[in-house]
Amino acid sequence: MRAAITTALRAVDTEGVATEVDMAEVTDKEAYDRIGLGYGKTRQADPRIAARIEAALGDARTVLNVGAGTGSYEPVDREMIAVEPSAEMIAQRPVGSAPVVQASAEALPFDDDSFDAAMAIITVQHWADAAAGLAEMIRVSRERVLVLTFDGPAMAAMWMVRDYIPRLLEIHTELMPPIDELAAALPGARVEAVPVPRLCKDGFFCALWDRPEMHLDPQVRRASSVWHLMAPEETERGLEALRADLESGAWDVRHGHLRAEPELDVGLRLVVAELDRRT
């Protein structure tokens, strides 16, 4: 579904020391075991995005969350089971969260039609074989499958990409499975734009469109995998330019109006397929 990412993945350990590993030689489990430290502090569910996911789930009562991470967007009023390959991410799941099985999307350990619905939230870009993972979600679901992901090329208009680190667009475009391919892999899928709200609680890279200062925080950057896929000199040049523009006021002259916008389309997309295999 996409070319393998062969760029070195750079992880920052608890003392701020960079390490690296070839993405072609690691699984998503190993990647997030390395970069997942402190993930749950930055990546929390935003209720406005959660509402879109809840609406897409419809009347599904039993739901499988694939690539569940710390469980940010798991509804509390449904019967949830989570699947997550990374022990580091599993360890950060809060007490009382849904039961979790350590497994990969490409080999879900469940019988056919085990759940009303399956969901995958900003995770397909990390799967070794996205097409196989989607096929597995279809296999274990009776009613619907939904995937929240990004349209990589849509990020071209983002100020962080255009003004500071153009390499981010290349990485997102290569990393994210194309939306049309995802939709083609899910029967009868519809695609919905999900604007990201101002002051979004979920600190993923694109959610910081209104808060440029947060990109300067290494703990915030740690929780978005895109930062681990660039050489230090690539990030440092762009971040230094951003810091200088914030200090001089140049960023606000160009983009300050964004601080008051209620939401922005940064390429977040919800892909939903209705299966209707209820018995």
N, C-alpha and C positions, 0 to 999 in steps of 0.2 A: 504493500500500500504506500510505502515511502522508502526512500533510500535510508540505509542505516546511518546513524549519526556516528561519525568516527572521530569527532573532535574530542580532545581530552576533557573530562569532567573534573572540575576543580572543586574540592570540598574544603571548607574552612573548619578546622577543629575548634575545640572549646577555648584554645589559647590564641585563636586568630591566625594559626599557621596554615598556609595553603598546601593541600596535597592534591594529587591528580591521578586519574585512572582513565584508561582508554574506554570510551563508551562502547566500542565494538566488542569489548571483552567482558562487559558486565551485564547483569540482568537488572530489571527495574528494582528488584529486591535489594541488590547490592548497592545500587545508586542511592536509594533512599536510606539505607542503613548508614551511608556516609554523610549525606547532606540533610538528613531529617532532624538533626539536633535542634530543639527549640521550635520546631515547625508549628506546633499547636498554639504557641503564644502569638504568632503573627497571622496564621491562617485560621480565622474563625468565621463561622457562617454569618453572612449578612442577611437579615430577615427579608429584605426586598428581593434578593436573588432566590432565597429559600422559598418564597411565595410562588415564584415561577415554577420551581421544581415540584412543589406540592400540587399546583394546578395541573401540571403535565402528568403526574402520577394518577390523577383522577380518583376512581373508587378502589384502586388496588389496595388490598389489605396486607398481603405478604409481599415484601420487597427485598430484593438482593442488591446490595451496594458493592459494586465491583471496583477494585482499586480504591478502597474506602479511606485510606489514610487514617487520620485521627477522627474521622466520622463527623466532620463539621456539618454536613447537610443531610444527615439522617433524620427523617421525621420521627417524632417521639410518640405519635399516636397510631403507628402502624407496626406490624410484626416485621422487624428488620433482622436480616442476617448480613454481616459484612464479610468481604473477602479482601485480604490485603497481604501482599508478599513480604513486606518489610517488618522485621521484628522491632526496629526502632520506632516506626510509626505506630505499630500495635501497642507498644509500651506507653505511648502518649495518649491513647484513647482514654477519655474520662471514665471514672467509676460510674456504673449504671448505664453505660452506652450499650449498643446492640452487641450480641455475641459475634465474635470474629473468628474466621477460619484463615489460617495462613496458607494461601494458595495463589496461583496466578490466574489472570483472566483467560488465558489460552487453554486452561484445563480446569474448569470449574468442577468441584467434587460433589455434584448434585445430579439427581435424575432429571430426565426430560420433564418439562412443564411443572417444575417444583414451586414456582412463585407466580404471583399475579403479574409482577413487573420486575424489571432489572434496570438499574441506573448506574451510570458511570460519570463522575463529576470531575472535570478538568484532570483527566488521567490517561486518556487513550494515547497521548503523545509519548508516554513512557512504556507502553506495551511493546514486547518484542515482535508481536505479530497482531496488528490491530484488526485485520480481517478475521483472524481466527478467534480473537476475543469477542468480537461482535457476534460471530456465528454461535459462540457458546452462550452469550446472553440471550439470543433468540431461542436457542435450544431449551434453556431452563425456564423460559417465561411463557405464560399463557396469554396475557392481555396486551402488554406493551413493553417497549424498550426505549429508554431515553438516555441521551448522551449530551452532556454540557461540555463544550470545547470552544476553541478559537478558530476563526478564519484568519490564517496567517497573513495573507496579502492585505487584509483590511487594516493591518497595523501600520501601513506605510504612512498614514496621515498623522500618526501620533508624534507629539513634539519631542519625546525622548528619542525616537528613532530618527526623525528628520533633522533635529538640531544637534544631537549629541553623540549617539552611538548607532550609526546606520547598520552596523553588523547585526543588531538585534532583529531587524526585519529578515535578514537572510536566515538566521537561526530559527525564528518562529516559522518561516515558510517551509523550511526543511523538516522541522520537528513536528509540526502539526499535520496530521492527515488531512488532505483536502476535504472540504465540506461536501463537495459533490460525490467524492468516493465514499465517504461515510454514509451519505443518504442512499447511495446505490446499494450499499451493503445491508441496508435495513429496509424491509419491504414496505412500500407505500409511505416512506418517511416524509414528514414535513419539517421545515427548518424555520425557526423563529429567532429573530434578533432579541438579545437580552441586554438592554442598555445597563451600564454599570452606574450605580447611584453615587452621588457626591458623598464623601466621608464613608466610603464602603468599609465595612468592618473586616472584610476578607482582604488581606494584604498581598494579593498576587500582583505581579508586575504591572499589568494593565489597569489595575484598580487604583493606582496612585496618580491618575491623570490630573487630579485637582490638588495634590499635595507633593510637590516636587522635592521638598526637603526630606521626605521619607526615603527617597532613593539613596540618600547619603548615609543612611544607617546600615551598617554591615549586618546587623541582626535581621533587619527587614529583608535585605538582599539574600541572605542565607536561605530564606524560605521559598524563593522562586528559582526553579532549576535553571532558567535561562542564564542567570549570572554565573553559573558554574560551567558554562560551555564557552567561555571566552578567555583569552589570555589576559593576565593581569594588566598588561600595558594598554589593552583595548578598553577595559573598563575605567582604568585610572584617568586616561586622557579625557574621556567623556564626562566622568564625574567631577573632575577638577573644573572643567568648563562650566558645568551646571552650578557648582558651588560659587564660582566667580560671578555668574549671571544672577544668582540669587542675592549675593552680597551687594552687587552694584544696582540691583533693581531691574536689570535688563530682561530677566525672565518675566517679571510682572508686566513690563511694558508690552511684551509680545503676547503673553498668554494669561495675564492676570484675570481676564474675564472668566476663565474656566473655574476659578475658585468659587464663583457664585452660581454656576450652572447646576441644575438639579440632577442631571444624568448625562452620560455620553456613550455613544456607540463606539466601542473600542474593538469590535470584532467578536464579542462573546456570542455564541450561538447554541441554541437548544435544538437538537435533532430528535424527533419523536416518531416512533413507528408503532402503529396499532396492529396487534397480531390477532386478537379475538379467537383464541383457541380454548375458550372456556368450555367446560363439560358440565 
